[in-house]
Amino acid sequence: MSRTALVTGATAGFGLAVAHRLVRDGWRVIATGRRAGRLDALAREMGDRVLAHALDVTDAAAVAALPGSLPAAWQEVDALINNAGLALGLEPAHKARIEDWDRMVATNVTGLIHVTRALLPGMVARDRGHIVNLSSVAATYPYPGGHIYGASKAFVEQFSLNLRADLIGTNVRVTSIEPGLCGGTEFSGVRFGGDQDRAAKVYEGTEPLTADDIAESIAWVLHLPARMNINRIEMMPTCQASGPLAVKRTA
Ligand SMILES: NC(=O)c1ccc[n+]([C@@H]2O[C@H](COP(=O)([O-])OP(=O)(O)OC[C@H]3O[C@@H](n4cnc5c(N)ncnc54)[C@H](OP(=O)(O)O)[C@@H]3O)[C@@H](O)[C@H]2O)c1
């Protein structure tokens, strides 16, 4: 019988690429996100291997009700891809909008832990499962204007490693995926409030990672022998590297 994955944020970018990839690899996919129309279109395109299930990860009540609200045949989730997330703004911390900070924490941190807490007991009870969390190189390497986004992704990485500490003795795996610059998604458009020209400049003159590259890494960790747990994958496009530490000198 084919395995079932639940992907958060499957309406665009990495989540959409992962949904396509896993269906191609023989999985059934519960595609979630806020834009129900896109989920329905995906289900129509992919057929009965995709279940469209609208879900806002910041809606705590809907997330808590998630396992029981799935059709009976879809309730045993083998892999949770915690992908929904966003960055908002690039202003320095002392000028950033506090509402943006709250929304990043609500989505990248609180939303992710609530979805995990909703699905983890079932995985432990069945003694099988895999949680793949989308962190970022921003978890490790600070950049100007990264503040809460980087901190939220550091949380995701550390949460992933701590989950493993609790799950030892079970066959539930956890992986933190930590990509660098990745193009072809809505990420920068969302960050800059829909300013597509500014978003396009982020990728100008670069060959960034693609959503399919991320899907490839996720498919890889999922398909490894059950005895292997990949804790973290940090990846960057070849055109990117961690910069030198900054030093401000007087003139
Ligand atoms: N692109 C990069 O360079 C990059 C690098 C490292 C890590 N990441 C991380 O990778 C993940 C995916 O990024 P991406 O580039 O694919 O971004 P994207 O194209 O903007 O896609 C983000 C997805 O998250 C969903 N989402 C946002 N808020 C949500 C909410 N409250 N509830 C449910 N779904 C929500 C969106 O769906 P709806 O709007 O339909 O809800 C969308 O499907 C994010 O966690 C991001 O932080 C991205």
The ligand as a Tripos MOL2 file, in Angstrom:
@<TRIPOS>MOLECULE
LIG
   48    52     1     0     0
SMALL
NO_CHARGES

@<TRIPOS>ATOM
      1 N1         12.7290   30.1760   -1.0890 N.am      1 LIG1
      2 C1         13.8030   30.1880   -0.3210 C.2       1 LIG1
      3 O1         14.8460   30.7820   -0.6840 O.2       1 LIG1
      4 C2         13.8120   29.4340    0.9930 C.ar      1 LIG1
      5 C3         15.0520   29.1160    1.5490 C.ar      1 LIG1
      6 C4         15.0910   28.4200    2.7660 C.ar      1 LIG1
      7 C5         13.9160   28.0550    3.3850 C.ar      1 LIG1
      8 N2         12.7210   28.3840    2.8430 N.ar      1 LIG1
      9 C6         11.5050   27.9660    3.5670 C.3       1 LIG1
     10 O2         10.8630   26.9670    2.7950 O.3       1 LIG1
     11 C7          9.4560   27.0300    2.9720 C.3       1 LIG1
     12 C8          8.7730   27.1890    1.6190 C.3       1 LIG1
     13 O3          9.3040   28.3280    0.9640 O.3       1 LIG1
     14 P1          8.9060   28.6880   -0.5420 P.3       1 LIG1
     15 O4         10.0840   29.3760   -1.1370 O.co2     1 LIG1
     16 O5          8.3140   27.5120   -1.2260 O.co2     1 LIG1
     17 O6          7.7770   29.8200   -0.2640 O.3       1 LIG1
     18 P2          6.4000   30.1440   -1.0360 P.3       1 LIG1
     19 O7          6.5200   29.8960   -2.4940 O.co2     1 LIG1
     20 O8          6.0280   31.5230   -0.5740 O.co2     1 LIG1
     21 O9          5.3860   29.0810   -0.4250 O.3       1 LIG1
     22 C9          5.0100   29.1560    0.9230 C.3       1 LIG1
     23 C10         3.8370   28.2360    1.1760 C.3       1 LIG1
     24 O10         3.4740   28.3740    2.5660 O.3       1 LIG1
     25 C11         2.0760   28.5060    2.6380 C.3       1 LIG1
     26 N3          1.6800   29.2650    3.8200 N.ar      1 LIG1
     27 C12         2.0820   30.4890    4.2190 C.ar      1 LIG1
     28 N4          1.4400   30.8440    5.3430 N.ar      1 LIG1
     29 C13         0.6050   29.8120    5.6640 C.ar      1 LIG1
     30 C14        -0.3280   29.5620    6.7060 C.ar      1 LIG1
     31 N5         -0.5690   30.4710    7.6650 N.pl3     1 LIG1
     32 N6         -0.9870   28.3870    6.7200 N.ar      1 LIG1
     33 C15        -0.7690   27.4660    5.7690 C.ar      1 LIG1
     34 N7          0.0890   27.6350    4.7380 N.ar      1 LIG1
     35 C16         0.7670   28.8070    4.6970 C.ar      1 LIG1
     36 C17         1.6480   29.1820    1.3370 C.3       1 LIG1
     37 O11         0.3340   28.7820    1.0150 O.3       1 LIG1
     38 P3         -0.9900   29.6850    1.1580 P.3       1 LIG1
     39 O12        -0.5690   31.1020    0.8930 O.co2     1 LIG1
     40 O13        -1.9210   29.1190    0.1380 O.co2     1 LIG1
     41 O14        -1.4590   29.4330    2.5510 O.co2     1 LIG1
     42 C18         2.6210   28.5580    0.3430 C.3       1 LIG1
     43 O15         2.0980   27.3690   -0.1650 O.3       1 LIG1
     44 C19         9.2140   28.1860    3.9380 C.3       1 LIG1
     45 O16         9.1240   27.6670    5.2410 O.3       1 LIG1
     46 C20        10.4690   29.0390    3.7860 C.3       1 LIG1
     47 O17        10.7300   29.7970    4.9540 O.3       1 LIG1
     48 C21        12.6420   29.0660    1.6480 C.ar      1 LIG1
@<TRIPOS>BOND
     1     1     2 1
     2     2     3 2
     3     2     4 1
     4     4     5 ar
     5     4    48 ar
     6     5     6 ar
     7     6     7 ar
     8     7     8 ar
     9     8     9 1
    10     8    48 ar
    11     9    10 1
    12     9    46 1
    13    10    11 1
    14    11    12 1
    15    11    44 1
    16    12    13 1
    17    13    14 1
    18    14    15 2
    19    14    16 1
    20    14    17 1
    21    17    18 1
    22    18    19 2
    23    18    20 1
    24    18    21 1
    25    21    22 1
    26    22    23 1
    27    23    24 1
    28    23    42 1
    29    24    25 1
    30    25    26 1
    31    25    36 1
    32    26    27 ar
    33    26    35 ar
    34    27    28 ar
    35    28    29 ar
    36    29    30 ar
    37    29    35 ar
    38    30    31 1
    39    30    32 ar
    40    32    33 ar
    41    33    34 ar
    42    34    35 ar
    43    36    37 1
    44    36    42 1
    45    37    38 1
    46    38    39 2
    47    38    40 1
    48    38    41 1
    49    42    43 1
    50    44    45 1
    51    44    46 1
    52    46    47 1
@<TRIPOS>SUBSTRUCTURE
     1 LIG1         1 GROUP 0 **** ****
